[in-house]
Amino acid sequence: MEEELLIERKFGKPRPFKVPDGYFEALQSDIMAKLPVSAGIGAVPSRRPLLRRLRPLAWAASVAAVVAVAAVCLSGIFSVSGEAVASASHADMPQQSEVDLTIDELSDYAMMDNDDFYSFIADE
């Protein structure tokens, strides 16, 4: 408040901007003349833009696409039938030497030797 008083004392209260005579009296009629003619106050435009009208259709299409992709992916997972399992040959099964090699690799990875295995089995 004091700052305003100091500025007022220093510069006074001149108003550098002036409004033409009758400006505010004619303002409302000027604004109303520039508005487009409508059916009434708060009238809604009769046409919406094309993209706005197609938005729900685009959402529905994207949801349908996601469902279709999910169905295709899941059909591959669940399509294993009994015939496919029964027709698997014995040749697809790993040989005993491969199993032993895998166990050796796992024991090396776990850093367990025979003594560790014996003590583990003996504890049971």
Beta strands, then each sheet from edge to edge (+ up, - down):
end
